Amino acid sequence: MTQLDDNLAKAQGYLAHWRDGGVMNHIAGASVPAASGASFDNRSPVDGAALGPVARGGAADVNAAAKAAKAAFPAWAGLSGAERRKILHRVADGIEARAEEIAFTECMDTGQALKFMSKAALRGAQNFRFYADKAPEARDGKSMFGPGQMNVSSRVPIGPVGVITPWNTPFMLSTWKIAPALAAGCTVVHKPAELSPMTAKLLVEIAEEAGLPAGVWNLVNGFGEEAGRALCEHPDIKAIAFIGESATGKLIVAQGAGTLKRVHLELGGKNPVIVFADADLERAADAAVFMIYSLNGERCTSSSRLLVEASVYDEVTRLVAEKAARIKVGHPLDPETVIGPLIGAEHEAKVLSYMDKARAEGATIAVGGEKAGEAGHYVRPTLFTGATNAMAIAREEIFGPVLTAIPFESEDEAVAVANDTDYGLAAYLWTSDVTRALRITDRLEAGMIWVNSENLRHLPTPFGGAKASGIGRDGGDYSFDFYMETKNVAFATTEHRIPKLGG
């Protein structure tokens, strides 16, 4: 028996109860069907096999979840940070104990390769531990002195919040949003993506088994135009944290406007990786390949535009093409697989449509450019060369294993091309000239920039983008700024003169 065969057998065991009972909503500590009784089918992108029905939540389900979160809020917010820390560490323990189940389930539900998903569960546990340890300081503020006055600021949890997560790496991204909300003292209504709902249910069950009180974390499955909209419009939900595409982010802002809802949007990107001739070209090529072809290219921070100084353009694109051609495309549970199937037929068709656009626009397909295999939604890692930044392949977020390479002649041109996009999430810069790195990073319009590195996250640092890539920041204390209100109390320290009116 091969390792793939062994993994498939384990996966079938993990998936059995989903096929029988489906993915239910989770409200006030109980697994419940949709109030309407409606459900929809969940199918694996690996081969289209049925994974089980999913509750199709709507306004009634969101209302029940919001009411449960509102009822649970006073006790959870009133719990000491030290007590919340204990519970959140137990959640992390539970995640680590079921890491294989989470990873295998995520692979079959999303098509992501086990090579990366085996680490995603552990990254989720790390997110919980990081915010568990910050929970005791969540309410901290500072003192500020003025003439005859002492000011003391503090933070208080904003209330029940809505969290809407995407389909690409749903487990890890759910922990990234929900862990700081819980650490802050908020209660949660979570609406996962309808295309990958399974690990969200695992996660809330793990949390309650770890001692999280019923109603603190609620889950409503469903579609954006039904459950998502109801969540954004609900008056008891004080804020919406969303990860997804920019077009949906605009709808969320509009839907929350009626209740003046606070929104945090982590949206799309068309992120440049800029390579100068003085860089370590082998390392730069490795980083570019990793950032576009890992996670099937379905990641907001992928380096989807490769901007290379003209004198080394041919060399760098040759290195990237050679590495891309060696990447294994296959079943996500095969330990050697790097690229698994895309999330579904519709997304596969979208990604493949850019192959025709590239040809029509005059770009060259240096490697890939086609579907792999007959079953499932597999696309070969692709590199477009001879491109310009005016082409659709350079301007539109493809969200797949597709890289567009563009040459540049000077620093000014590199910066102009990098910034010539609606997006501003991330950028990557490769150079051995530290003063050039300082100049360019100061001019790049991106919320996050890595110099001589792929995306390596340091959890205390701010995560978020500019322009159409989003509003707000996650990470460290920045998350608490979103999930909490800042309150200031001013104490008079002298008997200052008070203006007299009518006296």
Helices and strands as residue ranges (DSSP letters): H 3-21, E 25-27, E 30-32, E 39-43, E 50-55, H 59-78, H 81-97, H 99-110, H 114-134, G 135-137, E 143-146, E 149-157, E 161-164, H 170-184, E 188-191, H 198-209, E 217-219, I 224-228, H 229-233, E 239-243, H 246-257, E 262-266, E 272-275, H 281-293, G 294-297, E 305-309, G 310-312, H 313-325, H 345-361, E 364-367, E 382-385, H 392-395, E 402-408, H 411-419, E 423-424, E 426-430, H 434-443, E 448-451, E 466-467, E 470-471, H 476-483, E 484-492
